[in-house]
């Protein structure tokens, strides 16, 4: 009996102790500054890992969309542009964006340096890494559009200029506290700053480069099958799923903090809306071609996912789930109609990046005031026009200079032989188209 009393007494004391801990936990509403610093830094790094994985997604998508004689060059371009982006964003890019005066236009041409402090809320290095992978994503968009006829090293030179100068300048206008931020422009994770920037640069290059030899027939109708068939639709599909996964880091990480209840709930909402927008883009891009042609175009479905993701990127937190589906669905519709528009003008975009990133990015940015009461249509329109006009004109000038000096297009003989043989000497597949 005595032993039983002792056991009951011990259990009672233990229960009182646990209840005391619980009450202490409930009373504490915020973590310490140092714990918050650790959480936020880790959050930046984890989301940065996800965004970096998008480089693999772009590589897979582009490798599957080109013909089998151009796959090795796609691989070379994507690993090359990622390396170039990292170096250039460290050398000048970061401080061009974040060294900008409040309400200003451009930062300083100086390398990044670590000045981490506890009151910042996260380590400088984690922020640099997170922003760098966004920069690389922007450059990746250009790669697929100009595939199969652009020279490798002129592309690398343009990648360096885009990553080190063009993208950081427009990025700083908003995220660095520049003039667009002062004007009230809102772009949560980069529908315009990242995706339209990459799309505008790609459009300028595609116009100067011209279409692949024989891509359009005498009536201007694109040849969809041989000799321009995609090398691997399964690889394209895998690439899109990888991009879809990476987008959770892209949009979720743009909350920029994970140290409070509010941040945790916001990130969860962003994940849900990001996913639903992609779903909406897929389904609209499946339904519309079916209604128009009687066929369900899997490539349109895949690009519809990208269009939906791009569209929601400007504001993934404020919309309701239904609004997110509708925003993404319009993004998918824009991909379908935008592709037809490019065909009408005989613009050869190998992977469909211009409709998915430029056009859907513009839509997503202009749609922000529909769900975010703090945004205005006027400020959004100013931002869209300013960024896209600036990027397009500067990119057009750079591509023109390179075209008239070193040349940017492969010869017809090299194009017919295949960019793999002409540019790398490495054949991706033993069995050719």
Number of C-alpha atoms within 10 A of each C-alpha: 6 7 8 9 10 11 12 12 12 12 12 12 12 12 12 12 12 12 12 12 12 11 11 11 11 9 9 9 10 12 12 11 15 13 13 20 22 18 19 23 21 17 23 28 21 16 25 25 17 22 29 23 18 28 23 20 24 26 24 26 28 32 30 25 27 22 23 24 26 30 27 20 25 25 19 15 22 24 15 16 25 23 13 21 29 20 17 22 29 19 17 20 34 31 24 28 30 23 20 21 17 16 17 18 19 24 22 15 16 14 15 19 13 9 9 13 11 12 11 11 20 24 21 17 17 20 17 20 20 26 21 25 25 24 27 28 23 25 31 28 28 28 27 26 24 26 28 28 22 24 20 22 14 17 22 19 14 20 26 22 20 29 29 27 20 22 27 29 27 28 27 30 30 27 20 27 20 25 21 25 20 14 17 18 24 27 25 21 24 28 29 36 31 29 30 31 33 29 31 29 31 28 25 21 26 23 17 14 21 16 19 21 11 11 16 17 9 7 6 12 12 17 13 11 8 9 11 18 16 22 21 17 18 13 19 27 21 18 24 22 18 21 26 21 17 23 26 23 26 29 28 27 24 20 20 19 23 22 20 15 10 10 14 15 11 19 23 14 19 27 18 18 30 30 24 25 33 30 24 28 33 27 21 27 32 23 17 20 19 13 10 9 9 10 12 16 16 16 17 26 25 25 29 34 32 31 40 39 39 37 40 38 32 27 27 33 25 18 20 14 19 13 18 30 25 21 31 37 29 24 37 38 28 26 32 25 16 19 21 13 14 15 16 12 10 17 22 24 24 22 26 25 31 32 31 31 32 29 26 36 33 26 24 28 29 26 20 28 19 15 16 14 9 10 18 18 17 13 18 24 14 15 28 22 13 14 23 22 14 16 25 21 14 17 23 21 14 18 24 17 13 16 16 9 9 11 16 22 21 19 14 12 9 16 21 15 13 22 28 23 17 19 19 13 12 15 18 17 13 7 8 10 12
